[in-house]
Amino acid sequence: MSKHLKRLAAPRSLSIKRKIAKWTIKPSPGPHPADRCIPLGIVVRDMLSLCDNRKEAKKIIGSGEILVDGKPRKDLKFPCGLMDVISIPKLDKSYRILFDKKGRLTLVPIEGDEENWKLCLIKNKTTLKGNRRQLNLHDGRNIIVEEDKFKTGDTIKLSLKDNKIIDVYPMEKGITALITGGSHIGEVAKIESIEIRRSFQPNMVTLMKEGKKFSTIKDYVFPIGRDAPAITLPEVKAV
């Protein structure tokens, strides 16, 4: 497997200029897929403009000044993905990674208590000894719970300080959800119904946005709140 990545071959979710140079930073293996993450070096150099080149970005990151989900990350290639919280204590600034309407990962400034937690989608569940449950989350985390009240597809609001579950947003009618794939990527809508298909076909979710209905597969639906989004969303920029 190649250790390098050409800019022209970089995933569409990576918002970088394609023709100013031949190479870019390739993400290391980690909690997010390579086509749905941003290397920390690109966040520091290209998105936040904290430095001018790779060498300076490596020095900043290596000093432990950049926190991802509350932990110092010193790897220039560390993969940052959906819902991750990036904090810079010296600048007193924090950002959450979300999709924009064009399917690109973007940094959304956040303030106050919002930098202390993140939303995690439950991708799978495992039964452990003692009738406990292990929740396998979208960012590679595994959380062990005593009660079996969480379902695959639900979203938990997780404290970054102690990994405690603060709240849960179930995959059900009336919940506000973020679309993370397909032609409606980056949009926020209300869940209207969920169709469970007993076949090889994916389960479908019907959603409502501004009086219009549309459908997408269940894997693209990420609950983010009840009556309104619990997170700060990207600003809509005029074209």
N, C-alpha and C positions, 0 to 999 in steps of 0.2 A: 504494500500500500504506500502511495506517495506521501511524503512529508510536506509537500508544497502544494499551493493552490494558485492558479492563474485567476486574475481578476475577471476575465471574460467568462470563466467557467464557474465563478462563484454563484451560490444559490440566489434565486430572485428575492428571497427574504432578507438578504444582506444589502443594506442601503449604502453602497459605496460607489465612488466614481470608477468607471470601468477602464478608461483609456489614458489615465495619467501615468500609469506604470504597468508593468507586466505581471508582477506578483502581488499577492496580499497575504495576510496572516491566516493560516489554516487552523481551525479549532482542534484542541486535543479531545480524545475520547472522554466523555463525561456524562452528566445527567440528562443532556438534551441531544437529540439527533443533529447531525452535522448540517442538515438543510433547514433547521429551525432554531439556529442559535447564532450568537455573535461572539467572536473571540474578544476577551477583555481588552486586548491591545487596540482593537478597532474602536471599541467604546471610548477608550481614553484619548486616542489620537484623532480619529476621524469624526466621531459623533459629539464628543464633549470639547474637542480642540484644546486639550490641556497641554499638548506638546506638538512638536513639528515632525518628529520622525520616530521610527521604531525603537531606536536606541534610547531616546528620552522616555518613551512609553514603558520600556522594559525597566528603566531605573525607577520610575514612579510606582509601578506595580510591585516591583521587587522590594520596595521599602515598606510595603504593607499599608499604604495609604488608601487603598480602594477596598471597600467591603462589599461582598456579594452575599445577600441574605444574612447580614450581620457578622460574617466571618472574613478576615483578611485573606485575599487570594493573591498569590505571588507569581502565578503562572501567566505569562503573556497570552497564551493560547487558551486559557480557561473558558469553556463554553457557557455563555449567559443566555438563558432562554425565556420563554413566556412566563410572566408573573414574577420573575426574579427582581429583587430589590437591590439596586446598586447605590451605595452610600459613600460620601466623601466627607468624613467628619471635620477636616480642616477647613473646608469651604462651607460646611453646614448645609449641604445639598444632598437630596436623595431622588432617585428615579426608579420607576417601575417599567419593565419591558412589556410592551403590548404590540399587537398587530395594528397597522393602519388600514385604511380602506383599499390600499393597493397590495396588501399581503406582505408588506415589509415590516420587519421588527423595528420598533421605534422606542425612544426614551420619553417617558411621561413624567414631568416633575411632580413630586408628591411632598406633602408637608405634614407636620404634627405627628399624630399617633399612627398614621398610615404607613410610616416607614418601619414600624415594629411588627408588622404581620404581612402575610401573603396568602393568596388563594391557591389551593392545590386540588387538582382533579383526581378523584379516586379511579385509577385504571384497572385495578384488580384487588381481590381479597384472598387471604390465605388463612385457613384454620390452624391454630397452634394447640399445643397441649394445654390442658386446663380450660378448654372451651374459650380461649381468647382468639381475637382476630387481628391479623396483620393487614393494614391498609397499604397498598402499593400505589404511590402517588406519581403524578406525571413528571415530576422533577427528580425522580430517582430516590426519593425518601421512602422510608418504611416506618409506619407508626403502628404501635401495638395498642389496642383498645380492649377493654373488658366487655363492653356491651356490643351486641350485634345489631346496631341501629343504623349503620351506614351501608349504602348500596353503591355498587359500581356505577359511575356516572355522576354521583353527587360531588359537590365541592365543599371542602372544609376550609375554614378561616383559621390559619395556623400562626401561633405566636412564634416569632423568630428567636426570642430570648430563651424559651424553655420547651419549645416544641409541644405546647399544650393547645388543644383544640378550643377555639373561642366560640365558633358558631359553625353551622352547616347550612348549605343551600342545596336542597334536594333537586334531582332531575324530575320535575313534575310540572303540571299545568300551573300557569300564573307566575312562574319564576322568570326573572330577567337573565338572559344568557348572552354570551359573546360567541360569535361564530369564528372558528379558528381554521377554516379550510373551505375550499370550493369557491363559487362565484360570489358568495356573500361574505367573504372573509373580512374581519374587522368590524362588521355590523353588530349592533346590539338590538335584541328583540325579545318579546315575551313568548314563552312556550305555550302553545295552544293545545297540542296533543302529541302523544308518543305512540307510534305504531310498531309493535313487536312482530317481527316476521319469523316464522318457524321454518326457516330455510337457510340456504347459503347467502341469501341477500341481506344486506345490512339493515338494521332497524332505522326507521325514519322518524324525524321530528318535524312537526308543523309549527311555524312561528308566525307572530304577528308584529309588523312594524308600520307605524303610521297608517293604520287601517288596511294594510295590504298583507296578504298571507304568502308565505313561501315555505318550501320544504328543503331539508338537507339531511345528511346521514347523522346518526346519533354521535358518532365519533368526533364530529365537528362542533358539537354543542358544549359550551363551557359555562355552567351556571355561575353568575357573579353577583347575585343579589335577589331580593324579593320584589318589592314595589319599584325599586330603583337600583342602579349599580352601586355596589359597596366600594368600588374603587374609582379613582380619578381616571377619566378616559382621555384619549388624545384629542387635541383641539382640531376642529374641522377648518382646514385652510382653503381659502377661496382660490380657484384656479385662475 
